[in-house]
Amino acid sequence: MLQIDVDPVLVGIVVVLLAFIFLVYLFLRRTVTAFKEGMQGK
């Protein structure tokens, strides 16, 4: 059985970073989409 000792604090930091990056991606995508629609005059 493979057992890997993982620091819970490190796992928490990685999860928070991934969630932050994902939210920034969604925000930027929404901003770019709204900007394109604004430029098209919709």
C-alpha positions as CSV (number, residue, x, y, z in Angstrom):
1,M,0.0,0.0,0.0
2,L,1.4,3.3,-1.0
3,Q,1.2,5.9,1.7
4,I,2.2,9.5,1.2
5,D,2.4,11.9,4.1
6,V,0.8,15.2,2.9
7,D,0.8,18.3,5.0
8,P,-2.9,19.4,5.4
9,V,-1.8,23.1,5.4
10,L,0.0,22.7,2.1
11,V,-3.1,21.0,0.6
12,G,-5.3,23.9,1.9
13,I,-2.9,26.4,0.3
14,V,-3.0,24.6,-3.0
15,V,-6.8,24.3,-3.0
16,V,-7.2,28.0,-2.2
17,L,-4.7,29.0,-5.0
18,L,-6.5,26.8,-7.5
19,A,-9.9,28.3,-6.5
20,F,-8.5,31.8,-6.8
21,I,-7.0,31.2,-10.2
22,F,-10.3,29.7,-11.4
23,L,-12.4,32.7,-10.1
24,V,-9.9,35.1,-11.8
25,Y,-10.3,33.1,-15.1
26,L,-14.1,33.3,-14.9
27,F,-14.0,37.0,-14.1
28,L,-11.6,37.8,-17.0
29,R,-13.7,35.7,-19.4
30,R,-16.9,37.5,-18.4
31,T,-15.1,40.9,-18.7
32,V,-13.8,40.1,-22.2
33,T,-17.1,38.8,-23.3
34,A,-18.9,42.0,-22.1
35,F,-16.3,44.1,-23.8
36,K,-16.7,42.3,-27.1
37,E,-20.5,42.7,-27.0
38,G,-20.0,46.4,-26.1
39,M,-17.7,46.9,-29.1
40,Q,-20.3,45.3,-31.4
41,G,-22.9,47.7,-30.2
42,K,-25.3,45.2,-28.6
